Amino acid sequence: MEADVIVAGAGPTGIFLASELRLHGVDVVVLDREPEPNTIIRALGLHSRSIEIMDQRGLGQHFAAAGTRYPLDGFFAGILRSAPELDTTHPYVLGIPQTETETLLTRRALELGVDIRRGSELTGLAQDGSGVSAALADGSELRARYLVGCDGGRSTVRALAGIGFPGEPSRREFLLGEVELTAAPDEVAAVSARVRETHRDFGAGPVEGGAFRVVVPADGVAEDRTVPPDLEELKQQLRTYAGTDFGAHSARWISRFGDATRLADAYRAGRVFLAGDAAHVHPPFGGQGLNLGLQDALNLGWKLAAAVNGWAPEELLDTYYTERHPVAADVLNTTRAQSELASTEPGPQAVRKLLTELMEFDAVNRHLIGKITALEIRYDFGPGPELLGRRQRDVRLGQGTLYERMRTGRGVLLDRTGELVLEGWEDRVDQIVETAWDPQTPSLLLRPDGHVAWIEGEPDDDGGLSPGDQADLVDALATWFGPPSLPSMVQLAEVN
Ligand SMILES: Cc1cc2nc3c(=O)[nH]c(=O)nc-3n(C[C@H](O)[C@H](O)[C@H](O)COP(=O)(O)OP(=O)(O)OC[C@H]3O[C@@H](n4cnc5c(N)ncnc54)[C@H](O)[C@@H]3O)c2cc1C
């Protein structure tokens, strides 16, 4: 085997996944068919949960320095309501171009020792009981124990693995580009505002370096999406919608995107997995696609590393699908709804007006913004307190913060008593004893992705652990982190 894991696609999902795997010592090769990094700026920002994740992995400061904070107001369907108070240290959108996000993630991946091979297109794959062989366009072959397709919406891996991609095809397409305009900025702003009264999907706004980012509906749906649009096509559509092409010239890049909404019907076929746009595509309303991909990678990375390192419990890899597929289905649903709400037809406008009224209610506002920020996600870990299955927000500890202690990508036992026994799992989980921590907050077991896997029960009369706590903790450790590496003290005590 040349590697433990092959990742096809060096977009944000693939690169972040590769870093997650490297945290656990996994040998990763990332293949990308493009010889040079992407220059097209699709995503414009990170939402709260993704910013938290960057924080958890020690990248928070780099992202903060490269981005700009914007309020979350209006992020659901453009309905201008103030965002509710959110349970996070990052209650904002971090405006940062996708190219910059990819640069920061790539730098980190290289630091961690990820082998990134550009100009390397995956064209075939075959798997057997021990591994996956990837055929490359240059005729060579690469073999690894697992392969993850992070190769975007038109994923070759998905097709080769025979995974279905049901949903709706694009009904509409749009041209998006960065160009210079000879028209004065005031004129561009005034014309844009007028056109947006009837076409919410039109836009022209200044970006760095004196250029403008423009988006305009395309003339129908392209037969061959791989052929990029040219400047003349963009100018023609500007004239059609705005009555002027603003003197567009000197395009930095122009691309085309559609409103197809599709979700893979499996995230795994044997040793082959899908993540990011390869698993789900939807229109960009709410700005969630890249965020969803990063969160897929966070979920899959430690689980796949556990399988490579030989301690993954039997069912662990399947929880990637059971946890992430419903999240993507919900995002698709939300973007479908936002897409309808963008219509200027009377019916959708009436629904929009009602929803605008409903968002006056804090619970409604919180519910909808919770979907966009991904803060409200709760995985189904069975019955238990409300926090079980949710991600734990960052908290200040005696020394530093919780997220600072999660940079290694290991699990965390946050122990308020100092009495919990972790023996047998210390190689996978860090114990943080914080006896001075908020006495109202129970001890917690966190998975490497920060989701709460176990919560201490009601304390006894003296504020100590209740009798079943240690046994419940051991169950949770075995469920998520596999068997103990040595017979644990707890097991020996049980035997005796
Ligand atoms: C107009 C627009 C605006 C958007 N705005 C936002 C936003 O504000 N916020 C947000 O979160 N998301 C946004 N998105 C979505 C976001 O851009 C995508 O969800 C994100 O790029 C997905 O990342 P990925 O790594 O999964 O896939 P991609 O970014 O598509 O990367 C896939 C990679 O795989 C490579 N590849 C493909 N085939 C092969 C092969 N056979 N072999 C090897 N390599 C291959 C490609 O070269 C590419 O580098 C927007 C999208 C659009 C179109």
The ligand as an SDF file (V2000), in Angstrom:
LIG
                    3D

 53 58  0  0  0  0  0  0  0  0999 V2000
  -21.8390   30.8190   -6.4760 C   0  0  0  0  0  0  0  0  0  0  0  0
  -21.5230   29.9750   -5.2970 C   0  0  0  0  0  0  0  0  0  0  0  0
  -21.4480   30.5700   -4.0580 C   0  0  0  0  0  0  0  0  0  0  0  0
  -21.1770   29.7890   -2.9440 C   0  0  0  0  0  0  0  0  0  0  0  0
  -21.1310   30.3940   -1.7290 N   0  0  0  0  0  0  0  0  0  0  0  0
  -20.9210   29.6510   -0.6330 C   0  0  0  0  0  0  0  0  0  0  0  0
  -20.8220   30.2650    0.6380 C   0  0  0  0  0  0  0  0  0  0  0  0
  -20.9220   31.4810    0.7960 O   0  0  0  0  0  0  0  0  0  0  0  0
  -20.5950   29.4680    1.7090 N   0  0  0  0  0  0  0  0  0  0  0  0
  -20.4430   28.1190    1.5790 C   0  0  0  0  0  0  0  0  0  0  0  0
  -20.2460   27.4410    2.5930 O   0  0  0  0  0  0  0  0  0  0  0  0
  -20.4880   27.5170    0.3790 N   0  0  0  0  0  0  0  0  0  0  0  0
  -20.7170   28.2440   -0.7310 C   0  0  0  0  0  0  0  0  0  0  0  0
  -20.7390   27.6500   -1.9470 N   0  0  0  0  0  0  0  0  0  0  0  0
  -20.5070   26.1990   -2.0510 C   0  0  0  0  0  0  0  0  0  0  0  0
  -19.0040   25.8460   -2.0100 C   0  0  0  0  0  0  0  0  0  0  0  0
  -18.3050   26.5350   -3.0020 O   0  0  0  0  0  0  0  0  0  0  0  0
  -18.8500   24.3390   -2.1970 C   0  0  0  0  0  0  0  0  0  0  0  0
  -19.7710   23.6750   -1.3660 O   0  0  0  0  0  0  0  0  0  0  0  0
  -17.4300   23.8790   -1.8660 C   0  0  0  0  0  0  0  0  0  0  0  0
  -16.4950   24.3140   -2.8300 O   0  0  0  0  0  0  0  0  0  0  0  0
  -17.3640   22.3380   -1.7980 C   0  0  0  0  0  0  0  0  0  0  0  0
  -16.0680   21.9490   -1.4720 O   0  0  0  0  0  0  0  0  0  0  0  0
  -15.5410   20.4940   -1.8640 P   0  0  0  0  0  0  0  0  0  0  0  0
  -14.1500   20.4340   -1.3900 O   0  0  0  0  0  0  0  0  0  0  0  0
  -16.5160   19.4880   -1.3700 O   0  0  0  0  0  0  0  0  0  0  0  0
  -15.6230   20.4280   -3.4520 O   0  0  0  0  0  0  0  0  0  0  0  0
  -14.8780   21.3500   -4.5390 P   0  0  0  0  0  0  0  0  0  0  0  0
  -14.5910   22.7020   -3.9760 O   0  0  0  0  0  0  0  0  0  0  0  0
  -15.7150   21.2670   -5.7600 O   0  0  0  0  0  0  0  0  0  0  0  0
  -13.4880   20.6210   -4.7770 O   0  0  0  0  0  0  0  0  0  0  0  0
  -13.4110   19.4250   -5.4970 C   0  0  0  0  0  0  0  0  0  0  0  0
  -11.9730   19.2290   -5.9600 C   0  0  0  0  0  0  0  0  0  0  0  0
  -11.8840   17.9440   -6.5810 O   0  0  0  0  0  0  0  0  0  0  0  0
  -11.0780   18.0460   -7.7350 C   0  0  0  0  0  0  0  0  0  0  0  0
  -11.4540   16.9260   -8.6180 N   0  0  0  0  0  0  0  0  0  0  0  0
  -12.6060   16.7620   -9.2930 C   0  0  0  0  0  0  0  0  0  0  0  0
  -12.6050   15.5960   -9.9540 N   0  0  0  0  0  0  0  0  0  0  0  0
  -11.4140   14.9970   -9.6810 C   0  0  0  0  0  0  0  0  0  0  0  0
  -10.8280   13.7610  -10.0660 C   0  0  0  0  0  0  0  0  0  0  0  0
  -11.4680   12.8920  -10.8640 N   0  0  0  0  0  0  0  0  0  0  0  0
   -9.5750   13.4640   -9.5990 N   0  0  0  0  0  0  0  0  0  0  0  0
   -8.9200   14.3250   -8.7790 C   0  0  0  0  0  0  0  0  0  0  0  0
   -9.4410   15.5220   -8.4010 N   0  0  0  0  0  0  0  0  0  0  0  0
  -10.6810   15.8490   -8.8390 C   0  0  0  0  0  0  0  0  0  0  0  0
  -11.3830   19.4190   -8.2820 C   0  0  0  0  0  0  0  0  0  0  0  0
  -10.3300   19.8930   -9.1200 O   0  0  0  0  0  0  0  0  0  0  0  0
  -11.5210   20.2370   -7.0090 C   0  0  0  0  0  0  0  0  0  0  0  0
  -10.2930   20.8030   -6.6040 O   0  0  0  0  0  0  0  0  0  0  0  0
  -20.9970   28.3930   -3.0850 C   0  0  0  0  0  0  0  0  0  0  0  0
  -21.0550   27.8030   -4.3380 C   0  0  0  0  0  0  0  0  0  0  0  0
  -21.3280   28.5820   -5.4320 C   0  0  0  0  0  0  0  0  0  0  0  0
  -21.4030   27.9380   -6.7800 C   0  0  0  0  0  0  0  0  0  0  0  0
  1  2  1  0
  2  3  1  0
  2 52  2  0
  3  4  2  0
  4  5  1  0
  4 50  1  0
  5  6  2  0
  6  7  1  0
  6 13  1  0
  7  8  2  0
  7  9  1  0
  9 10  1  0
 10 11  2  0
 10 12  1  0
 12 13  2  0
 13 14  1  0
 14 15  1  0
 14 50  1  0
 15 16  1  0
 16 17  1  0
 16 18  1  0
 18 19  1  0
 18 20  1  0
 20 21  1  0
 20 22  1  0
 22 23  1  0
 23 24  1  0
 24 25  2  0
 24 26  1  0
 24 27  1  0
 27 28  1  0
 28 29  2  0
 28 30  1  0
 28 31  1  0
 31 32  1  0
 32 33  1  0
 33 34  1  0
 33 48  1  0
 34 35  1  0
 35 36  1  0
 35 46  1  0
 36 37  1  0
 36 45  1  0
 37 38  2  0
 38 39  1  0
 39 40  1  0
 39 45  2  0
 40 41  1  0
 40 42  2  0
 42 43  1  0
 43 44  2  0
 44 45  1  0
 46 47  1  0
 46 48  1  0
 48 49  1  0
 50 51  2  0
 51 52  1  0
 52 53  1  0
M  END
$$$$
